[in-house]
Amino acid sequence: MYSGYITDVKGIAVGHEENREKGTGVTVILPPKGNTAGVDVRGGAPGTRECVLLNPAYAVDEVHGFVLSGGSAFGLEAASGVMRGLREDNIGFDVGVGVVPIVPSAVLFDLTYKSADVWPDQAMGLSAHKKASTEENRQGIVGAGTGATVAKSMGVEHAVKSGIGSASIKVEGVTFSAIVAVNAFGNIYDVEEEKWLAEPVVDGKAVSIEEALAKGRVDFEKGKHQNTTLAVVATDGTFSKTELCKLASISHNGLARSIVPVHTSLDGDTIFTVATNAKECDVQLAEVYMPKVLARAVANALLSI
């Protein structure tokens, strides 16, 4: 079992801010200078910002932060607060008249958890940025996981509370780690312990996806079924942006092992990858352990509630 946190990769800082009363929040991940990054977006309903820049065809290799946020599309506003904080610290892409921070961001839908009228804004994003620390190690109901729920095949009234999960592992001197906000339509499976961690319970009985389908499609009210799992998978290995985009794609296998079903039309699953480029690392090693550490982080999100 992998313990640890994404900050086990040296130089990575994490900051959380949330409104527990209203059930939403934001998580900021700040990688060190000299990083490279990639992304892979799955599912039918993503909400993202600056992801196109991570395509290998474009010039930007280094990013200055990642934002995982609640609030659906409204929550993309939080990234502007993070950009403001980074600019105040003179961190960003030098454009001659100042710096422009590159902050890829993705959002999950939590508007039906407690309140549809409050979401992470610039102020919340800036606060999370200011709180970012290489010592941060909280999991559960914090940051972007504040309004996260899973196992919604029998309707949101039977959903299971989820949150933020993280994990890390060191293999052959290289650290692989992940942080994930688990807000999935599907049920959650612990791959290592080989047991279900979250299934909807109806009349005292857990309901599998197969049983839910056999009962017929759930008649969701409009706007009450949006989901999305968001993750950053990090390593201190050395990889190009092209390699990291492929590794982000492969890291989705970690979600596929632990979320059933995954990448549905009701999800907008997005994985960012980042390398601090401190150590040499074989790409095959990363292809094995990035999905593994992400699957562990998903389980930890449920076990930390």
C-alpha positions as CSV (number, residue, x, y, z in Angstrom):
1,M,0.0,0.0,0.0
2,Y,1.4,3.4,-1.0
3,S,1.2,6.1,1.6
4,G,2.8,9.5,1.2
5,Y,1.6,12.6,-0.6
6,I,2.3,14.5,-3.8
7,T,4.7,16.8,-1.9
8,D,7.0,13.8,-1.5
9,V,8.3,14.9,-4.9
10,K,10.9,17.6,-3.9
11,G,9.9,21.1,-4.7
12,I,6.2,20.6,-5.2
13,A,3.9,22.7,-3.0
14,V,0.2,22.3,-2.4
15,G,-2.4,24.8,-1.1
16,H,-6.1,24.2,-0.3
17,E,-8.9,26.6,0.4
18,E,-12.5,25.7,0.9
19,N,-16.0,26.8,2.1
20,R,-17.3,23.8,4.0
21,E,-20.6,25.4,4.8
22,K,-21.3,25.8,1.1
23,G,-19.5,22.6,0.0
24,T,-16.9,23.7,-2.4
25,G,-13.2,24.4,-2.6
26,V,-10.0,24.7,-4.7
27,T,-6.6,23.0,-4.6
28,V,-3.4,24.5,-6.0
29,I,-0.3,22.5,-7.0
30,L,2.9,24.5,-7.6
31,P,5.8,22.7,-9.2
32,P,9.4,24.0,-9.0
33,K,11.2,25.9,-11.8
34,G,12.5,23.8,-14.6
35,N,9.5,21.4,-14.8
36,T,7.8,20.0,-17.8
37,A,4.1,19.1,-18.0
38,G,1.5,17.2,-20.0
39,V,-2.3,16.5,-19.9
40,D,-4.9,14.0,-21.1
41,V,-8.6,14.8,-20.9
42,R,-11.2,12.1,-21.0
43,G,-14.9,11.8,-20.5
44,G,-17.7,13.7,-22.1
45,A,-18.0,16.8,-19.9
46,P,-14.7,18.4,-19.2
47,G,-14.1,22.0,-18.0
48,T,-10.6,23.2,-18.5
49,R,-8.3,26.2,-19.0
50,E,-4.9,26.4,-20.6
51,C,-4.8,22.7,-21.4
52,V,-4.2,23.3,-25.1
53,L,-0.8,24.8,-24.3
54,L,0.3,21.4,-23.0
55,N,-0.1,19.8,-26.4
56,P,3.4,19.0,-27.7
57,A,2.7,21.1,-30.8
58,Y,2.8,24.3,-28.8
59,A,5.8,26.2,-27.4
60,V,5.3,26.2,-23.7
61,D,7.0,23.4,-21.8
62,E,7.1,24.7,-18.2
63,V,4.0,25.5,-16.1
64,H,3.8,27.6,-13.0
65,G,0.9,26.0,-11.3
66,F,-2.1,23.7,-11.6
67,V,-5.6,24.4,-10.2
68,L,-8.2,21.7,-9.4
69,S,-11.5,23.4,-8.5
70,G,-15.1,22.8,-7.6
71,G,-17.8,25.1,-8.9
72,S,-18.2,23.7,-12.4
73,A,-17.3,26.2,-15.1
74,F,-17.6,29.0,-12.6
75,G,-14.7,27.6,-10.7
76,L,-12.3,28.3,-13.5
77,E,-12.3,31.8,-12.1
78,A,-10.1,30.6,-9.2
79,A,-7.1,30.2,-11.6
80,S,-7.1,34.0,-12.1
81,G,-6.4,34.4,-8.4
82,V,-3.5,31.9,-8.6
83,M,-2.1,33.8,-11.6
84,R,-2.3,37.0,-9.6
85,G,-0.4,35.5,-6.7
86,L,2.3,34.1,-9.0
87,R,2.7,37.4,-10.7
88,E,3.1,39.1,-7.4
89,D,5.9,36.6,-6.7
90,N,7.4,37.4,-10.2
91,I,6.8,33.8,-11.3
92,G,5.7,33.3,-14.9
93,F,6.6,33.4,-18.6
94,D,8.7,36.5,-19.2
95,V,7.0,38.7,-21.8
96,G,9.3,41.7,-21.5
97,V,6.8,43.9,-19.6
98,G,6.3,41.5,-16.8
99,V,5.5,37.8,-16.4
100,V,2.4,35.8,-17.4
101,P,2.0,32.7,-15.2
102,I,0.9,29.5,-17.1
103,V,-1.7,27.8,-14.9
104,P,-3.5,24.8,-16.4
105,S,-6.8,24.2,-14.6
106,A,-9.7,21.9,-14.5
107,V,-13.1,21.9,-12.6
108,L,-15.5,19.4,-11.2
109,F,-19.2,19.7,-10.6
110,D,-20.2,20.2,-7.0
111,L,-23.0,22.7,-7.3
112,T,-25.7,20.2,-6.1
113,Y,-23.7,19.1,-3.0
114,K,-24.7,22.0,-0.8
115,S,-25.0,25.3,-2.6
116,A,-25.3,26.3,-6.3
117,D,-24.6,29.9,-5.5
118,V,-21.1,29.7,-4.2
119,W,-18.0,28.5,-6.0
120,P,-14.2,29.1,-5.9
121,D,-13.5,32.6,-7.1
122,Q,-10.3,34.7,-7.6
123,A,-10.1,35.4,-3.8
124,M,-10.3,31.7,-3.0
125,G,-7.7,30.8,-5.6
126,L,-5.3,33.5,-4.3
127,S,-5.8,32.3,-0.7
128,A,-5.0,28.7,-1.7
129,H,-1.9,30.0,-3.5
130,K,-0.7,31.9,-0.5
131,K,-1.2,28.8,1.7
132,A,0.8,26.5,-0.6
133,S,3.4,24.5,1.2
134,T,5.8,21.6,0.6
135,E,4.6,20.3,4.0
136,E,0.9,20.1,3.1
137,N,-0.3,16.5,3.5
138,R,-4.1,16.7,4.3
139,Q,-6.5,14.4,2.5
140,G,-10.3,13.9,2.6
141,I,-12.8,16.8,2.8
142,V,-10.4,19.6,1.9
143,G,-9.8,21.9,-1.1
144,A,-11.3,20.7,-4.4
145,G,-12.5,17.6,-2.6
146,T,-14.8,19.5,-0.3
147,G,-17.9,18.9,-2.4
148,A,-16.9,15.7,-4.1
149,T,-19.1,12.6,-4.1
150,V,-19.1,9.3,-5.9
151,A,-21.3,6.3,-6.7
152,K,-24.3,8.1,-8.2
153,S,-25.8,5.4,-10.4
154,M,-28.9,5.2,-8.2
155,G,-29.2,9.0,-7.9
156,V,-27.5,11.7,-6.0
157,E,-29.5,10.9,-2.9
158,H,-27.6,7.7,-2.6
159,A,-24.2,9.1,-3.4
160,V,-21.2,8.5,-1.1
161,K,-19.0,11.3,0.2
162,S,-15.5,11.5,-1.3
163,G,-12.7,14.1,-1.3
164,I,-9.0,14.6,-2.0
165,G,-6.7,11.6,-2.0
166,S,-2.9,11.4,-2.5
167,A,-0.1,8.8,-2.5
168,S,3.5,8.3,-3.4
169,I,6.0,5.6,-4.0
170,K,9.8,5.6,-4.5
171,V,11.1,3.0,-7.0
172,E,14.8,2.7,-8.1
173,G,15.4,6.1,-6.5
174,V,12.7,7.9,-8.5
175,T,9.5,9.2,-6.7
176,F,6.1,8.9,-8.3
177,S,3.1,10.7,-6.6
178,A,-0.4,11.8,-7.2
179,I,-3.1,14.0,-5.9
180,V,-6.7,13.5,-7.0
181,A,-10.1,15.0,-6.4
182,V,-12.5,12.1,-6.7
183,N,-16.0,13.2,-7.9
184,A,-17.0,10.3,-10.1
185,F,-20.3,8.9,-11.3
186,G,-18.9,5.4,-10.8
187,N,-18.3,3.2,-7.8
188,I,-14.9,3.1,-6.2
189,Y,-12.8,0.0,-5.9
190,D,-9.6,-0.5,-3.8
191,V,-7.3,-2.4,-6.2
192,E,-4.7,-3.4,-3.6
193,E,-7.2,-4.6,-1.0
194,E,-9.6,-6.0,-3.7
195,K,-12.7,-4.6,-2.2
196,W,-15.4,-2.0,-3.0
197,L,-15.0,1.3,-1.1
198,A,-18.1,3.1,-2.4
199,E,-21.3,1.8,-3.8
200,P,-24.8,3.3,-3.6
201,V,-26.8,1.7,-0.8
202,V,-30.6,1.3,-1.3
203,D,-32.8,-0.3,1.4
204,G,-29.7,-1.4,3.3
205,K,-28.0,-3.1,0.3
206,A,-25.1,-2.0,-1.8
207,V,-25.9,-1.8,-5.5
208,S,-23.4,-2.7,-8.1
209,I,-23.2,-0.9,-11.5
210,E,-24.6,-4.1,-13.1
211,E,-27.6,-4.1,-10.8
212,A,-28.2,-0.4,-11.3
213,L,-28.3,-0.9,-15.0
214,A,-30.7,-3.9,-14.7
215,K,-33.0,-1.6,-12.7
216,G,-33.2,0.8,-15.7
217,R,-31.7,4.2,-16.3
218,V,-32.0,6.6,-13.4
219,D,-34.2,9.5,-14.2
220,F,-31.9,12.3,-13.0
221,E,-33.2,15.8,-12.7
222,K,-31.4,18.2,-15.0
223,G,-28.1,19.4,-13.6
224,K,-27.8,16.8,-10.9
225,H,-25.5,14.2,-12.5
226,Q,-22.4,16.1,-13.4
227,N,-19.2,14.6,-12.0
228,T,-15.5,14.6,-13.0
229,T,-12.3,13.3,-11.4
230,L,-9.3,15.6,-11.5
231,A,-5.6,14.6,-10.8
232,V,-2.0,15.7,-11.0
233,V,0.5,12.9,-11.2
234,A,4.1,14.0,-10.5
235,T,7.6,12.6,-10.6
236,D,11.1,13.8,-10.0
237,G,12.1,11.9,-13.1
238,T,13.2,13.6,-16.4
239,F,10.6,13.6,-19.2
240,S,9.7,15.8,-22.2
241,K,6.3,17.3,-22.7
242,T,5.5,14.7,-25.4
243,E,6.4,11.9,-23.0
244,L,4.3,13.4,-20.2
245,C,1.3,13.7,-22.4
246,K,1.6,10.0,-23.2
247,L,2.1,9.3,-19.4
248,A,-1.0,11.3,-18.6
249,S,-2.9,9.0,-21.1
250,I,-1.5,5.9,-19.4
251,S,-2.2,7.3,-16.0
252,H,-5.9,7.1,-16.8
253,N,-5.5,3.3,-16.4
254,G,-5.2,4.1,-12.7
255,L,-8.7,5.6,-12.8
256,A,-10.0,2.7,-14.9
257,R,-8.8,0.2,-12.2
258,S,-10.5,2.0,-9.4
259,I,-13.6,3.8,-10.8
260,V,-16.4,1.7,-12.4
261,P,-17.6,3.0,-14.8
262,V,-15.0,5.7,-15.7
263,H,-14.8,8.3,-18.5
264,T,-18.5,8.3,-19.0
265,S,-20.5,11.0,-20.8
266,L,-21.3,12.3,-17.3
267,D,-17.7,12.8,-16.3
268,G,-14.9,15.1,-17.6
269,D,-11.9,13.3,-16.1
270,T,-8.7,15.2,-16.5
271,I,-5.1,14.2,-15.6
272,F,-2.2,16.5,-15.6
273,T,1.4,15.1,-15.4
274,V,4.5,17.0,-14.2
275,A,8.1,16.1,-14.0
276,T,10.7,18.1,-12.0
277,N,13.5,16.7,-14.1
278,A,15.8,16.0,-11.2
279,K,16.7,12.4,-11.9
280,E,17.1,10.1,-14.9
281,C,14.2,7.7,-15.3
282,D,13.2,5.0,-17.7
283,V,9.8,5.8,-19.3
284,Q,8.7,2.2,-18.8
285,L,9.1,2.6,-15.1
286,A,6.8,5.6,-15.2
287,E,4.3,3.8,-17.3
288,V,3.9,1.1,-14.6
289,Y,4.0,3.2,-11.5
290,M,2.1,6.4,-12.4
291,P,-1.2,4.5,-12.9
292,K,-0.5,2.5,-9.7
293,V,0.1,5.5,-7.5
294,L,-3.0,7.2,-8.9
295,A,-5.2,4.2,-8.2
296,R,-3.9,4.3,-4.6
297,A,-4.6,8.0,-4.3
298,V,-8.2,7.4,-5.4
299,A,-8.7,4.8,-2.7
300,N,-7.1,7.1,-0.1
301,A,-9.6,9.8,-1.0
302,L,-12.4,7.5,0.3
303,L,-10.4,6.1,3.2
304,S,-9.6,9.6,4.4
305,I,-13.2,10.7,4.9
